[in-house]
Amino acid sequence: MDATVFEQIRLMLWDVDGVLTNGDIFISAEGESFKQFNVKDGVAVALLAKHGVKTGVLSGKQSPALSKRCEQLGLDIVMTGIHNKIAALSAICKELSITPKQVAYIGDDVIDLEVMRHVALTFAPADAHMLIKNEADVVTQASGGRGVAREAAEHLLMSRGLSMDEVYKPLMDAWNATVVVQ
């Protein structure tokens, strides 16, 4: 893939279940009670921010647990309970004054195919549905809920020609002055 694609990315969006989580849903009589997230993905948000890339979630699901995690991470875009992801993508691009060709997206299941076909760069977790892995530009080594976002963030930034040390330098320089939510 042409390096300019990686350089043009201004927003990385994630699906949630199966990407930021392993896809398990814990439901009590009151509804979905909690989700399990990976701290590595929290670092991805801070890392991308230090390199001028905005972050967000675009999810069909909505829950208090997801809202709380998004709040903790300080994501730029939080769109949950979305049934038309293409319309949501269009609204996000308009809000940020970017085009879909400046967006990277990570999805894991067939509902994500349409979005993946509209953005510049796509990732899939190692355990994503085969149709998603076939569509993705990059399939991570990590499975859903196991650091997929962080692996994708590192891949994006290193594909811009940065070494791993250069990828982390801005974050490490500010580590003590910045609260990094993991």
C-alpha positions, 0 to 999 in steps of 0.5 A, spaced: 500 500 500 502 506 498 505 510 504 501 516 502 495 513 504 497 512 511 500 519 511 493 522 510 489 518 515 486 523 520 481 519 524 481 512 526 474 509 528 473 502 531 467 498 532 467 495 539 464 488 540 469 484 537 475 489 536 475 493 543 472 487 546 473 480 545 465 480 543 463 477 549 456 480 552 454 479 559 447 480 560 443 480 567 436 481 568 437 489 568 441 488 561 448 488 559 452 489 565 459 490 563 464 489 558 471 487 558 476 492 555 484 491 554 488 497 557 493 496 551 487 500 547 487 505 551 494 507 550 493 507 542 488 513 543 493 517 547 499 515 542 494 517 536 493 523 539 500 525 540 501 524 532 495 528 530 490 522 529 483 523 532 480 517 535 473 514 535 468 508 536 462 507 531 458 501 534 451 498 533 451 497 540 450 502 546 451 500 553 453 504 560 459 500 560 461 502 553 459 509 554 463 509 561 469 507 557 469 512 551 468 517 557 475 514 560 479 514 554 477 521 551 475 519 544 474 525 539 468 521 536 463 516 540 457 514 536 453 508 539 447 505 537 448 506 530 444 502 525 446 506 519 454 506 519 455 509 512 450 515 514 454 516 521 461 516 517 458 521 513 456 525 519 463 524 522 467 526 516 462 533 515 463 534 523 471 534 522 471 537 515 475 530 512 473 525 507 472 518 508 479 517 504 482 520 511 479 515 515 482 508 518 476 503 520 477 497 524 471 492 524 470 484 525 464 482 522 459 483 516 456 489 518 462 493 518 463 491 510 460 497 507 464 502 512 470 498 510 469 499 503 468 507 503 474 509 507 482 509 505 485 504 510 482 498 514 484 493 519 481 486 522 482 483 528 485 476 527 479 472 529 474 477 525 469 474 520 473 471 513 469 476 509 472 482 513 479 479 513 479 478 506 476 485 505 481 488 510 488 492 508 491 489 514 489 483 519 492 484 526 496 479 530 491 480 536 484 478 536 478 482 538 479 485 545 487 483 546 490 490 543 487 490 536 487 498 536 494 499 539 497 494 534 493 498 528 495 505 531 503 502 531 502 499 524 499 506 522 504 510 525 510 506 523 507 505 516 509 513 515 516 511 516 517 512 523 521 507 528 517 504 534 522 509 538 519 515 534 512 512 534 512 513 542 517 518 543 511 524 543 507 520 548 513 518 553 516 525 553 509 527 555 507 521 560 508 525 566 505 531 564 499 527 561 494 522 564 494 516 559 488 512 560 489 505 559 
